């Protein structure tokens, strides 16, 4: 799904499956994804990793990710923020389930490469340069990564990201089980 509008977009009660990013925002987006199942499959291109559940790299104004199931994806990656810096334009990642976050490179034949450098960075949530944003919350999520079936860098990563005085980013009540090397 490619989101190329600044109008609010809601993806709800959907089933997504693919070899690349399942939801991609290439504009300054206002996106809500609810009760959706996203499954990444082996891209079968040597050196390519599975796609992310959500990849926003054109900036965003608001993101709500709630009640979803992510299977074998590279997780959620969000870069930049273009909102109005109010709690109404924020980030909420709530009550999701992720299984086997995966940054492993495909061997091109239905399997995976296991070398130390045969991975891309994958996270359950990566906020990259999402700073000075009130009301951000990552809560009540369950992440389970199994050895030999996943490869995650960080389960939750806030790179140059955070809230504001009086409204820090709230990360709480998450269950995270496992983070393993590709082999």
C-alpha positions in Angstrom: 0.0 0.0 0.0 1.5 3.3 -1.1 0.2 6.4 0.7 0.8 9.5 -1.4 -1.5 12.1 0.1 -1.5 14.5 3.0 -5.2 13.8 3.7 -5.8 11.4 6.6 -5.7 7.8 5.6 -7.1 4.9 7.6 -6.2 1.2 6.8 -8.5 -1.0 8.9 -9.3 -4.7 9.2 -7.1 -5.6 6.3 -4.8 -8.5 5.4 -1.5 -7.5 3.8 1.2 -9.9 2.5 4.2 -9.1 0.4 7.9 -9.2 -0.4 8.6 -5.5 0.1 7.3 -2.8 2.5 3.6 -3.5 3.2 2.6 0.1 3.9 4.8 2.9 2.6 4.4 6.7 3.0 6.2 8.8 0.5 4.5 12.1 1.3 3.9 13.9 4.6 1.2 11.5 5.8 -1.5 11.3 8.5 -1.8 7.5 8.9 -3.9 5.2 11.1 -3.5 1.5 10.8 -5.9 -0.6 12.9 -6.7 -4.3 13.3 -4.6 -5.3 10.3 -2.5 -8.4 9.7 0.7 -7.9 7.8 2.9 -10.8 6.8 6.3 -10.4 5.0 7.5 -13.2 2.9 11.0 -14.0 1.7 11.8 -11.6 -1.2 13.7 -14.4 -2.9 16.3 -11.9 -4.2 19.8 -12.6 -2.9 20.8 -9.9 -0.4 17.3 -8.4 0.1 15.5 -8.3 3.4 11.8 -8.7 4.1 9.8 -5.5 4.0 8.6 -3.4 6.9 5.0 -3.4 8.2 5.1 0.4 7.9 7.9 2.6 6.4 7.4 6.4 6.5 10.3 8.3 5.2 8.7 11.4 3.6 7.8 12.9 7.0 4.5 12.5 8.7 2.1 14.6 10.8 0.3 11.8 12.8 0.7 8.1 13.2 -1.6 5.6 15.0 -0.8 1.9 14.8 -3.2 0.0 17.0 -4.3 -3.7 17.4 -2.3 -5.1 14.5 -0.4 -8.3 13.9 3.0 -8.2 12.2 4.6 -11.5 11.1 8.1 -11.7 9.8 8.3 -8.0 8.9 11.0 -5.4 9.5 8.7 -3.6 11.9 7.8 0.0 11.9 10.2 2.7 10.7 9.3 6.4 10.9 11.6 9.2 9.8 11.1 12.9 10.3 8.1 14.7 11.7 6.1 17.5 10.1 3.1 17.8 12.5 2.0 20.8 14.5 3.7 19.5 17.7 0.4 19.0 19.6 -0.8 15.8 21.2 -3.3 15.5 18.3 -0.4 15.1 15.9 1.7 12.5 17.5 2.7 8.8 17.5 0.7 6.0 19.1 1.8 2.4 18.8 -0.7 0.4 21.0 -1.8 -3.2 21.5 0.0 -4.7 18.6 1.6 -8.2 18.3 4.8 -8.8 16.3 6.3 -12.2 15.7 9.8 -12.7 14.3 11.0 -9.2 13.3 13.3 -9.9 10.4 16.2 -8.1 8.9 17.9 -11.3 7.4 19.0 -11.2 3.8 17.4 -13.7 1.4 19.7 -16.3 -0.2 17.5 -16.0 -3.4 16.3 -19.6 -3.1 13.7 -19.4 -0.4 16.2 -19.5 2.5 18.3 -16.9 4.4 21.9 -15.9 4.5 23.5 -16.2 8.0 26.7 -14.2 7.8 27.4 -11.4 10.2 26.9 -8.8 7.5 23.9 -10.5 5.8 21.3 -8.3 7.6 19.6 -5.0 7.5 18.5 -3.1 10.6 15.0 -4.1 11.7 13.1 -3.0 14.8 9.6 -3.3 16.2 9.5 0.5 16.3 12.2 2.8 15.1 11.5 6.6 15.5 14.3 8.4 13.6 14.5 12.2 14.2 11.0 12.4 15.7 11.8 15.0 18.3 9.9 17.5 20.4 6.6 15.7 19.9 4.2 15.6 22.8 1.8 12.7 23.5 4.0 9.9 22.0 3.2 6.4 23.4 4.4 2.9 22.7 2.4 0.6 25.0 0.7 -2.7 25.5 2.5 -4.4 22.6 3.8 -8.0 22.5 7.0 -8.8 20.5 8.3 -12.4 20.2 11.4 -13.2 18.2 12.5 -16.8 17.9 16.1 -17.9 17.3 16.8 -18.9 13.7 13.6 -17.3 12.5 14.2 -13.6 13.1 16.9 -10.9 13.2 16.2 -7.7 15.0 18.6 -4.8 15.8 16.6 -3.1 18.5 13.1 -3.9 19.5 12.3 -0.3 20.3 14.7 2.5 19.1 14.2 6.3 19.6 17.1 7.7 17.5 17.2 11.5 18.1 13.6 11.3 19.1 11.5 12.1 22.1 8.8 14.1 23.7 8.8 17.5 25.4 9.1 18.6 29.0 5.8 17.7 30.7 5.0 15.2 28.0 7.9 12.7 27.5 7.6 9.7 25.2 5.8 7.0 27.2 7.0 3.5 26.7 5.3 1.1 29.1 3.6 -2.3 29.5 5.3 -3.9 26.5 6.3 -7.6 26.5 9.5 -8.2 24.5 10.9 -11.7 24.2 14.0 -12.3 22.2 16.6 -10.7 20.0 19.0 -13.1 18.2 21.8 -13.0 15.6 20.9 -14.3 12.1 22.5 -17.7 12.8 
